[in-house]
Amino acid sequence: MKIRPVSHEDRLTVVEHLDELRWRIIVSVGAFVVAFAICFWQNHLIFDLLNDPLPGNRRPVTLGVTEPFFTTVTVCAYGAILASTPVILYQLYAFVAPAFAPTERRVVLPLVMMVPFLMVAGVVFGYFVVLPAALKFLLHFNKDEFNIQIRAHDYYSFTALTLAALGLIFQLPVVILGLTRLGITSARQLRQVRRYAIVVIAVVAMALPGTDPITMLLEMAPLVVLYEVSILLASIMGKPARRQVSGEPAAERPG
């Protein structure tokens, strides 16, 4: 089956929906496989990037015969997920887009387009700001009492979780802007609950990877800034989408 654009007015059978879903999953998996192959081919570059934030040119150690191979596969999988995210998001949007009316689609499309850019911004912020500061604090904490060795699996898992968490929390403007565009909240309400929002942000920062106070503060700071940016965006772009004119039939989900 060739994937073709489906409009809001099209009516597809259940089999046609499933067939379309199957091909979009195949395209997404294909994008991940290609990205994984490239990451595996250039894994030495990925490891150089990940090891660079370690102070003193240190290199993680492995403790098992198979650990280098499986750690390489895991790290390449993390990189492939990040690299293939735009393709996967597009396939997801293209599958659900026909369910939205044209006015609703004008709300959803800009939000979907913001996601990969904000994710990259979160990962970059985590790599250049959060990771170096967190590693410096953690690896120098009470260092005279320990023979500190950095296990590869633990270090790369910590790094991947930290960067992924920051990529996700940088989606805050998308979530808030979506809620305001749908009429669920408003910029005025967001300003009124600012103090409570900061408390929630502090709790979220505590729950993110990295239990030390330095990492918590560094993860909390962009959340507060993003909340304020979200209020600004909601003031400018957050007017609810116009409803259908009274008397027009309500749009139905295709199929």
C-alpha positions in Angstrom: 0.0 0.0 0.0 1.3 3.5 -0.9 0.8 6.0 1.9 -1.4 8.8 0.6 -2.7 11.9 2.2 -6.0 11.5 3.9 -8.3 14.5 4.2 -10.8 15.2 7.0 -13.7 14.3 4.7 -12.4 10.9 3.7 -14.0 7.8 5.2 -11.8 4.8 5.6 -12.6 1.3 6.7 -11.0 -0.3 9.7 -8.8 -2.4 7.5 -7.7 0.7 5.6 -6.9 2.5 8.9 -4.9 -0.5 10.1 -3.1 -0.8 6.8 -2.1 2.9 6.9 -1.0 2.5 10.6 1.1 -0.6 9.6 3.0 1.3 6.9 3.6 4.3 9.1 5.0 2.1 11.8 7.2 0.5 9.1 8.5 3.9 8.0 9.2 4.9 11.6 11.0 1.6 12.3 13.0 2.1 9.1 14.0 5.6 10.1 15.2 4.2 13.5 17.1 1.4 11.9 18.9 3.7 9.5 19.7 6.1 12.3 20.9 3.2 14.5 23.2 2.0 11.7 24.7 5.4 11.3 25.2 5.8 15.0 26.8 2.3 15.3 29.1 3.1 12.4 30.2 6.4 14.0 29.9 5.2 17.6 33.5 6.4 18.4 32.3 10.0 17.7 29.3 9.5 20.0 31.5 8.2 22.8 33.9 11.1 22.4 31.0 13.5 22.8 29.6 11.7 25.8 33.0 11.3 27.5 33.9 15.0 27.0 32.0 16.3 30.0 34.0 14.0 32.3 36.6 16.1 34.2 40.2 15.3 33.8 39.9 13.4 30.5 38.6 10.3 32.4 37.2 7.3 30.6 34.5 5.0 31.9 35.5 1.4 32.8 33.8 -1.8 32.0 33.6 -4.8 34.3 32.5 -7.6 32.0 33.4 -9.4 28.8 30.2 -8.4 27.0 29.7 -5.0 28.6 31.5 -3.0 25.9 29.4 -4.5 23.1 26.0 -4.1 24.9 26.9 -0.6 26.2 27.7 0.4 22.6 24.4 -1.0 21.3 22.5 0.8 24.1 24.2 4.1 23.5 23.6 3.9 19.7 20.0 3.1 20.4 19.6 6.3 22.5 21.2 8.2 19.6 19.0 6.6 17.0 15.9 7.5 19.0 16.9 11.1 19.2 17.8 11.3 15.5 14.6 9.5 14.2 12.3 11.5 16.5 11.3 14.0 13.8 10.3 11.2 11.4 8.4 9.4 14.0 6.5 12.5 15.1 5.6 13.3 11.5 4.2 9.8 11.0 2.2 10.0 14.2 0.8 13.4 13.2 0.0 12.3 9.6 -1.9 9.4 11.0 -4.1 11.3 13.5 -4.3 14.6 11.5 -7.4 13.5 9.5 -9.3 13.3 12.8 -9.0 17.1 13.2 -11.1 19.7 11.6 -9.1 22.3 9.6 -9.4 24.8 12.5 -8.1 22.2 14.9 -5.3 21.2 12.6 -4.1 24.8 12.5 -3.7 24.5 16.3 -2.0 21.1 16.3 0.5 21.5 13.4 2.6 24.4 14.9 2.8 22.6 18.2 4.0 19.4 16.6 6.7 21.4 14.6 7.9 22.9 17.9 8.6 19.6 19.6 11.8 18.5 17.9 13.4 22.0 18.1 12.6 22.2 21.8 13.9 18.7 22.4 17.2 19.5 20.7 17.4 22.7 22.8 16.8 20.7 26.0 19.5 18.2 25.0 22.0 20.9 24.1 21.3 22.7 27.4 21.7 19.5 29.4 25.0 18.6 27.6 26.7 22.0 27.9 25.3 23.3 31.2 23.8 20.6 33.4 26.1 17.6 32.8 29.5 19.3 33.4 28.3 21.0 36.6 26.6 17.8 37.9 29.6 15.6 37.1 32.0 18.1 38.7 30.0 18.1 41.9 29.3 14.4 42.1 32.8 13.2 41.2 34.5 15.6 43.7 32.1 15.1 46.5 34.0 13.5 49.4 36.5 12.2 46.9 39.3 11.7 49.5 37.2 8.9 51.1 36.6 6.9 47.9 38.5 5.4 45.0 36.1 6.8 42.4 35.8 4.7 39.2 33.2 5.5 36.6 31.4 2.4 35.3 30.4 2.8 31.6 26.9 1.4 31.9 26.0 3.6 34.9 27.6 6.7 33.4 25.9 6.5 30.0 22.5 5.6 31.5 22.8 8.6 33.8 23.8 10.8 30.8 21.0 9.5 28.6 18.3 9.9 31.3 19.4 13.4 32.1 19.5 14.6 28.5 16.2 12.8 27.7 14.5 14.4 30.8 15.7 17.9 29.8 14.5 17.2 26.2 11.1 16.4 27.6 10.8 19.2 30.1 11.6 21.7 27.4 8.3 20.7 25.9 6.5 22.8 28.6 5.7 25.7 26.2 4.1 23.2 23.8 1.9 21.7 26.5 0.8 25.1 27.9 0.3 26.7 24.5 -1.8 23.7 23.5 -3.9 24.1 26.6 -4.5 27.8 26.0 -5.3 27.3 22.3 -7.9 24.7 23.3 -9.4 27.1 25.8 -8.6 24.9 28.9 -6.5 27.7 30.5 -5.4 31.2 29.8 -2.3 33.5 30.3 -4.2 35.3 33.1 -4.8 32.0 35.0 -1.1 31.0 34.5 0.0 34.2 36.1 -2.3 33.8 39.0 -0.9 30.3 39.8 2.7 31.2 39.3 3.7 30.6 42.9 2.1 27.2 42.9 3.7 26.4 39.6 7.2 27.1 40.9 6.6 24.7 43.8 5.5 22.0 41.3 8.6 22.8 39.2 10.8 22.3 42.2 9.2 18.9 42.9 9.6 17.9 39.3 13.3 19.0 39.3 13.8 16.8 42.4 12.3 13.8 40.7 14.5 14.2 37.6 17.8 12.2 37.2 20.5 13.6 39.4 19.7 13.8 43.1 22.4 16.4 44.0 21.4 20.0 44.7 23.5 21.4 41.8 21.7 19.3 39.2 18.3 20.1 40.8 18.9 23.8 40.6 20.2 23.6 37.0 17.2 21.6 36.0 14.8 23.9 37.9 16.1 27.1 36.4 15.1 26.4 32.7 11.7 25.1 33.9 11.0 28.5 35.5 12.2 30.3 32.5 10.1 28.1 30.2 7.0 28.7 32.3 7.5 32.4 31.9 8.1 32.0 28.2 4.9 29.9 28.0 2.9 32.7 29.6 4.3 35.1 27.1 3.5 32.8 24.2 0.0 32.2 25.6 -0.6 36.0 25.7 0.5 36.3 22.1 -0.7 33.1 20.4 -2.9 31.5 23.0 -6.4 32.6 21.8 -8.7 29.6 21.6 -9.3 28.3 18.1 -12.6 29.5 16.6 -15.4 27.1 17.0 -17.6 25.9 14.1 -20.3 28.3 13.1 -23.6 27.4 14.7 -25.8 25.2 12.5 -22.9 23.5 10.7 -22.7 19.7 11.2 -20.1 18.5 13.6 -17.1 16.8 11.9 -16.8 13.1 12.4 -13.7 11.0 12.8 -12.8 9.3 9.5 -13.6 5.6 9.2 
